[in-house]
């Protein structure tokens, strides 16, 4: 079996697929974020859906994480 080293992982060539659409990828046709592999069209589409790398890819926006951290610090200091 042939293997492929990408995103600091080893893949079978036939298993190197987009997390969103499951299409086969190559070293020249993929992008990655937080350990997930995407075809470049879906990577761009998911980014453009919300205009950032959090919400478009199903993660909480950093702004929400900052707010909750600040609130926790405020309540613990009283």
C-alpha angles and dihedrals in degrees: 000000000000119000136202129208112213137143089012091298137098117238135182104244090240091051096052097103141147114270090218106043102010093232118153115261139199132202090268097048105049139085127186139207128179092348095309122118121219138177109249095248093055093042088056093042093051091048093049092047091075102005095243142071095249113052095032090057096044100262130123113265115255089238091065091049091052093049094051092046091050092048091051091051091049094051094045093053093058 
